[in-house]
Amino acid sequence: MSQQFEGKAIGVFEFDNLVACITALDQATKTSDVVVQGVERNRLKSGACVKIRGSVSDVRAAMDAAIMEGSRYGKLYASTVIASPDASTETAISMTINK
């Protein structure tokens, strides 16, 4: 796990198209003090999965804003906030970055 994200909450959202993901990501980073950990394009569809990190309150606020903005342009497939990812979860998250 990257030391940069140790002890940070993670927010993950996935939309059905890249425009929705980018506009959602832009809104998330403008809303709260979050850092983008990764964006993975869907292999079979045109959307993407976005991972953002920060404090629990910042990630929750960023996720709310991202979902509202992205929903204007596409369909939300899934979203979640994990307040304190387990070390094994961090390993799995890191394995998917840039894949």
Secondary structure, 3 states (H helix, E strand, C coil): CCHHHCCCEEEEEEECEHHHHHHHHHHHHHHCCCEEEEEEECCCCECEEEEEEECHHHHHHHHHHHHHHHCCCCCEEEEEEECCCCHHHHHHHHHHCCC
